[in-house]
């Protein structure tokens, strides 16, 4: 196993996904317990998971309150929102801001 620098502690922020509780993950956390700290998020806490805010933004722009004829229209709508997300000048771009 590679060594970890002891200059600064490693902080793991874990969201209670099943693989974070696997034997391999728990063994890794235990192996580095002297130089790291594990912070467990509550079982489900969308306020602490930034991607949840983006999924809401994506759903609101691409799918909410719309009736599509077929799945390809849904996919195209999602793709258009993602293209706008990558356009720095787009007014529909979602930005994470610190509170």
Phi, psi and omega per residue, in radians:
X1 nan 2.482 3.110
X2 -1.199 2.574 3.098
X3 -1.432 2.720 3.142
X4 -1.975 2.349 3.111
X5 -1.065 2.385 3.135
X6 -1.660 0.170 3.128
X7 -1.073 -0.762 -3.120
X8 -2.360 2.507 3.113
X9 -1.241 2.655 3.041
X10 -1.596 2.323 3.103
X11 -1.985 2.126 3.080
X12 -1.765 2.242 3.024
X13 -1.913 1.963 -3.006
X14 -2.023 2.447 -3.011
X15 -1.836 0.367 3.092
X16 1.169 0.338 2.995
X17 -1.098 2.650 -3.053
X18 -1.010 -0.622 -3.124
X19 -1.244 -0.334 3.049
X20 -1.286 -0.302 3.108
X21 -1.815 0.182 3.113
X22 -1.194 2.814 3.128
X23 -1.048 -0.673 -3.133
X24 -1.140 -0.779 -3.133
X25 -1.147 -0.795 -3.135
X26 -1.150 -0.583 3.079
X27 -1.153 -0.705 3.121
X28 -1.134 -0.754 3.115
X29 -1.089 -0.750 3.123
X30 -1.150 -0.683 -3.126
X31 -1.054 -0.676 -3.093
X32 -1.756 0.304 -3.026
X33 -1.061 -0.443 3.128
X34 -1.336 -0.372 -3.085
X35 -2.131 0.262 -3.111
X36 -2.552 2.987 3.123
X37 -2.498 2.260 3.132
X38 -1.749 2.203 3.081
X39 -1.951 2.041 -3.113
X40 -1.671 2.144 3.032
X41 -1.234 2.768 3.055
X42 -1.022 2.769 -3.084
X43 -0.845 -0.749 3.004
X44 -2.537 2.082 -3.127
X45 -2.581 1.512 -3.079
X46 -1.072 -0.450 3.120
X47 -1.141 -0.487 -3.130
X48 -1.673 -0.021 -3.125
X49 -1.981 1.733 -3.025
X50 -0.996 -0.540 -3.096
X51 -1.147 -0.451 3.103
X52 -1.083 -0.618 3.106
X53 -1.168 -0.664 3.110
X54 -1.203 -0.715 3.127
X55 -1.042 -0.678 3.102
X56 -1.114 -0.768 3.105
X57 -1.037 -0.820 -3.129
X58 -1.074 -0.811 3.135
X59 -1.092 -0.775 -3.130
X60 -1.045 -0.736 -3.098
X61 -1.422 -0.631 -2.997
X62 -1.653 -0.541 -2.935
X63 -2.257 -0.560 -2.982
X64 -1.082 2.378 3.070
X65 1.019 0.599 3.101
X66 -2.285 2.546 3.069
X67 -2.023 2.044 -3.118
X68 -1.778 2.619 3.138
X69 -1.274 -0.617 -3.140
X70 -2.713 3.005 -3.045
X71 -1.128 -0.508 3.140
X72 -1.107 -0.579 3.085
X73 -1.182 -0.658 3.086
X74 -1.116 -0.814 3.141
X75 -1.060 -0.772 3.123
X76 -1.080 -0.692 3.111
X77 -1.112 -0.775 3.108
X78 -1.101 -0.763 3.127
X79 -1.052 -0.733 3.134
X80 -1.109 -0.684 3.088
X81 -1.141 -0.716 3.128
X82 -1.164 -0.642 3.065
X83 -1.098 -0.776 3.098
X84 -1.088 -0.621 3.134
X85 -1.085 -0.571 -3.118
X86 -1.561 -0.016 3.091
X87 -1.687 1.911 -3.061
X88 -1.066 -0.358 -3.129
X89 -1.659 -0.033 -3.084
X90 -1.266 2.362 3.096
X91 -1.327 -0.252 3.129
X92 -1.605 0.040 -3.108
X93 -1.177 2.350 3.117
X94 -1.604 2.266 3.141
X95 -2.115 2.337 3.036
X96 -1.428 2.296 3.109
X97 -2.196 2.458 3.106
X98 -1.288 2.609 -3.092
X99 -1.640 nan nan
